[in-house]
């Protein structure tokens, strides 16, 4: 039923441990999904061979060597043997509730995008998947110690094969592309389901991988190019904009999401139009948003 694809970082140091944890957890989903790993990074072909996964070395990259979203998603959808596909970041451990949620949403509506918030937790050692009750132990650890990210952090996307076509060439691992994918789903008329309540997606905390820095991700030329591809930040959405939520195994309308999308669009348009004047006065977006929050107004 499901094909999972990912673009792992090099298997080095702590990153190697948490990626092995994550990818191994995917193989234990029931029914076992097809798993495709992309890229020529160190260790990717080895773990694919060890776990019996498909490995596609070649992915189109920009001049900085960063993989491009459009080629990654096109290749995965063309290669997938299953009708439902899922992109997931290679540091996310998935549990049995993930398969249950996918099955429920697939039977509910043919055109959809399923997303969800992640839980950040410190994991430094290999998970013992051979130990009985490993999932319950991990779930308990997460609920005790983890912090759930805000709705703008999106680490997995589940959708029908061939749903995403003609994507923009965003640089993977930089800003904007994930929120743009949610906006794109709205533009295609799909139902967007926030499954955060029913899926415990475990993100294992880590530092930036070797060769990657805060600047690369947030303020580099690649990040700014992604921002331009996202309509200068206007063509983006978060999980708060989802049309529906999956909670306690029931899919319900997300009341107020349409109004939030409209207000956010107006606010971003105002920011865009007033940017030259604001910057000349030293009023940047972050400072304006902070001031409005202090006044009790939405960001």
N, C-alpha and C positions, 0 to 999 in steps of 0.2 A: 504493500500500500504506500509506503513512504520511502523516499530517497533523501538522505541528508548529505549536504555538501559543505565543505569548509576550505579555508585557505590558511593553514597553520603557519605560525612563525617558526624560525629555526629551533630545533630541539636542542637547546643549550641551557644548562643550569636549571634554575627553578622553573623556567618556562617549559622545559622538557617534561618535568614531573607533572605539572598541572595539565598540560595538553594530553599526556598519556592518560591521566585520570579521566579527562573529559571524553576523549574519543573512545576509550574502553567502555565508559558508561553507555555510550550510544549503541554499542554492539550488544548490550544486554537488554535493550528494549524489546518488548514482545507485542507483535511479531518483530523479528530482527529486521531493521531497515537495510536497504542498500546504502552504502556510505562511499562517497567519492571525495578524495583529498586532492587538492590542486596545489601546484607549485613545485619548484625545484629546491626549496629551502632544505637545509641540513636536517636529515632524519625523517623527512616526510615519506620517502619511498620505503625506508626501512620499517616504519610502523605500519604502513599500508600492507606490506608483504607479511609482516608478523601476524596481523589481525585479519588478514584475508579481505582487504578493502581494495577498491579501485583507486588507481593513482594516475592523475593526468598532469604531467610535468609542466606543459606549456600554457601560460596565461599571458595575454597581452598586458604590457606594462607601459607606464609613461617614461619620460626621459630620466626620472629619478629612480627607476626600477620598482616603482610601486604598482601592484596589480590593479587593473581597471575593472570597475563594477560591471560594465556592460558585457565584456567578454566572459567574465566569470559566470554571470547569470545565464548568458546565452548558451555557453558550453554545457553547464549543468543541466539546463532544461532539455537540451538536445540529446544529451547522453543518458538521462535518467530512464530507468526501465519502469518506474512506477508513475502513477498519475498525480501523486501529491509530492511536492518537493519542499525541502526546508534548508534554508541557509542558517547556520549557527556559528557563532564565534567559537574558536577551538579551545577556549578556556572554560566553557560552560558544561557542567555536569548535568545530565538529564536523568530524571527518575521515571518510575512507572506511570506517574500521573500525566506525563507528557503524551504518551501513546493514547491514553484514555481520552484526553482532551481533543487530540487530532481526530480520532475516530468519531467523536460526537459531532464536531463541527463539519466534518466531511459529509456526514449523513444529514446535516441540517440545511446546507445551501451549497450550490455548485461553484459560485464565485465568491471567494473570501480571501482575506489576509488575517492570519492569526499571529498575534504578537503578545509580549508580556514583559513585566518588570523582572529584573534579576535581583538576587540576594548576594551581597558581597560578604565573603568570609575568608579568613586566613587558613589556608591549607598548605603545608610545607612538605608533606610526605606522601608517598604513593598510597592510594586507597586500596584496602584489602578486599577486593571484590569476591574473593573465594570464601570469605567469612560469612556465615549465616547471619542475616539481619544487618548487613552493611548499609542497606538503604535506610532502614529505620534509625540506625546510629547517626548517619550523616544528616538526616532530616532533623533529628533532635539537636545536633550541634548547630545547624543553621538557625533553627528557631530560637536557640538560646543566645547565640553570639553574632549572628549576621545582621547586616543593615540593608534594607531594601532601597534600591535606587529610585530616583524620581522618574516620572513617566516619559521623559525625553531620552532616557538611555534604553536602547533597544538592541538586544543581542541575538534574537532569533526571529525568523520570518517563515511562516508556513503558508503555502499557496498552491493552487493547481498548476501543473506543468503547462508551460506556454502562456501563463498569465502575464508575465513581465516580458514585453518585447520593446525593442528600440530604446533601451535605457541610455541615460547620459553616461559619459566616460568619467565617472567619479573615481578618485583615488581611494582605494580601500584602506581603512585604518586612519583616515583623516576625518574631519568633521563633515556634517550635513547629509551624507549620503543615506544614512539610516532613516532620518526623519523625512527625507525626500521620498524614499520608497513608500512610506505611509501615505504621504500626500498623493503619490502616483496611484496608489490603490483607490483612493477616493475619486481621482480623476477618471479611473476606469469603471467606476460605478459599482465597485465591490463592497461587500459588508466587511468592516474592519472590527475584529473581535479582540478585546483585551482579556487574555486568559490568566492574568496575574494571580487572581484569587485561587485558581485551581491547579496552577503549575508552580512548583518550587524549582526555579531555574537557579542553579548554584554557580555563582561566579567566584572563581578562586583568585584572590587578590594577588597582584604582581606589580613589579616595576616595569618601566619601558624596556622592551627587548633591545638587545645590543644593536647599535646603529640607528636607533629611533629615540627621539627626545620629545620633551614637552613642546618645543617650538615646532617640530615636524608636524605634530598632531593638531596643534591649536592655531598657530600664527604663521606658518610657513607659506610659501608661494602655492604649494599644493592645497593647503587648507583654504586659502583665499580663492583659488580656482574652483574648489568644490562649492564655496559660498556663491560664486557667480552662477555655477550650474544649477544651484538651488534657488535661482531667481533672487539673488542677494539676500537669501534667508526668508523670502516671502513664500516660496513653494515648499513648505515643510509643515509636518504635523507631529503630534506626540500621541502617546496612548490615551491621554485625557480626551482626545478627539474621537476615539473609537465610537463606531455606531452602536456596538453591542459589547456586553461584558459576559464572560463565562464565570459564574460563581455558584458554588455548591452544585455543580453538574447541571446547571440550568443557564441557558442563553437568554439574556434579557436586554432590552433596549437601554442604551446609555443616555439617560435623560439629560438634556442640556448640552450635549456634545455639539450639536449644530450651531447653537448660539455661541459656544466657546470658540468654534472655528471662525465664525463671522467676526467676533470681537477681536480675535487674535489677528485676523487678516487686516482689519481696519488699523489696529495698533501698529503692525509691521509696515503698512503702507505709510502711515504718518511718520514713523521713524525713517523710512527710506527717503521720503520727500524732504524732510527737514534736516537730513544728515549734514549737508554743507553748512547750513546756518548753525546747527548745534555744535559742530566741530570747531567752527570759527569762534564760538563762545566758550569752548572747552567743556561742552556738555555731551558726553559720550553715552551710548545706549545703556551701558551697565549702570552708570550713575543715575540716569533718568529712571530706570526701572527700580533701582534701590530707593530713590526718593518717593516714587509712587507707592511702593510697598509700605514705607513708613507712614504714608498718609492713608493706608488701608485700601488702596486701589489695586486692581489686578496688574500684574506685570505685563 
